[in-house]
Amino acid sequence: MRVTVASARSLAAHAVARILREGVTLDAALKDALVAANPQLAPSVRSLSYGAVRGYYRHEAILGRLLSTPVKSLDFLVRALLSVALYELEDEKTPEYAVVDAAVQTAKATDAVRAAGLINAVLRRYLRERKTLDADIARNPATRHASPIWLADRLRADWPVRWTQLLAASDTQAPMWLRVNSRRTTTEEYLGMLQNAGIGARAEERVPLAVVLESPCDVQELPGFGAGLVSVQDLGAQCVAFPLALAAGQRVLDACAAPGGKTALIAEREPNLSNLTAVDVDPQRLTRVRENLKRGELHADVVAGDAAVPGAWWDGIPFDRILLDAPCSALGVIRRHPDIRLRKSPSDIDKLPLLQRQLLNSAWRMLKSGGRLVYATCTLTRSENRDLLGAFVRDTPDAISVPAEEWEGWPNFGEMDEYGRQILPGEAGADGFYYAVVNKS
Ligand SMILES: C[S@@+](CC[C@H](N)C(=O)[O-])C[C@H]1O[C@@H](n2cnc3c(N)ncnc32)[C@H](O)[C@@H]1O
């Protein structure tokens, strides 16, 4: 048992160190870390790495107060080992002395061997001064909620009233939402199946076909998952159905489709579209679109292509509906992907509006007169949402912005701005999403 937990700590620390060093995603780092590992280790490795990553910037702030040299001068693996240990101390499931001892032993068994003494000293000092240190860290909302300072500053600039709420929401664990496949079953019937399987769940009445589980589980435990009765999809993502206003006979383009969550939703909701085309620039991610469609017994034309350069793949027949679920800074889904805070920099975010504007311009050229473009992101910055849409509508003579109060069926959540609606992370249990609707005259 000791060996098992020690190995889990080492694997988790190596995964976290890779995110810091190489900027890989937590999912990718975990996948690689677990390839050759004993499968029994997987749950511990996952919870230790998620805990460390989720709390990383709080841990860095604590270490900054304990070390005489800058935290950034420490090797990535040493930082990661300390973050895993600080998470375990916060989690309080393991006695304090055991956490410190394990961190030191893990360091000794890895390339961090020379830092074992430092790890021991820092963690012991933290335990001695914990009350004062924790109180100090909690005073600043950024460090309290484990956010890099630059990110907290940006959120404060865009959301002067809500920014601490947004930081707090990103510091929680997201619930698991399901989308019932209306072609195969009903919400009521599926809730019955979940009940029979001993899985607690409830429907979200305001968003048809959305079901939330009492606690997350492996998809393979979900009744009928393999047969496509349900898919995993956040509530905020499922809200795309309202602004799209799908109808039989429409020609629909999902311009940034992978991994295909919204493509599948579109195909499920309106079986009689004349055509559904799912485009993505990343051929590898398109495999997931095909798998998702196949599992639900759904159909779309899946195309590898750049939505900003449609000449290479578009047949020139305009679309009635275009969904542009644009690549974005993903600040609305940090609670689901806490590694975003470790991997993104302010300059990454600043590059995005230009790409988003190119995609908007290109999508517009493919839209039929009288058609509708739905712009979506899973982020919170004004520059990628309201301000981008504002500039686009102003610069585009045949663009008619459709105010959010006119979107049929939209539930009573999300904050309206001049062009769209922002669901804030945690609101109604959803991730943070932005939607805007522009009709073409
Ligand atoms: C937010 S994700 C889309 C999520 C997807 N709509 C869903 O609901 O599952 C953005 C996608 O845009 C794709 N993308 C980025 N640049 C693109 C481009 N120029 N043309 C087409 N797809 C692009 C990325 O590969 C990524 O899969």
The ligand as an ORCA input file, in Angstrom:
! r2SCAN-3c Opt
* xyz 0 1
  C     -14.106     25.359    -28.852
  S     -13.505     24.093    -29.863
  C     -14.964     23.512    -30.611
  C     -15.814     22.615    -29.725
  C     -16.927     21.930    -30.484
  N     -17.759     22.870    -31.197
  C     -17.793     21.090    -29.573
  O     -18.855     21.561    -29.122
  O     -17.431     19.935    -29.313
  C     -12.736     24.969    -31.155
  C     -12.308     24.122    -32.315
  O     -11.916     25.018    -33.351
  C     -10.968     24.346    -34.145
  N     -10.323     25.355    -35.004
  C      -9.373     26.263    -34.671
  N      -9.056     27.017    -35.729
  C      -9.836     26.594    -36.765
  C      -9.975     26.974    -38.134
  N      -9.226     27.962    -38.634
  N     -10.848     26.320    -38.895
  C     -11.600     25.309    -38.385
  N     -11.491     24.887    -37.102
  C     -10.634     25.533    -36.302
  C     -10.071     23.666    -33.123
  O      -9.368     22.597    -33.719
  C     -11.114     23.203    -32.091
  O     -11.480     21.879    -32.323
*
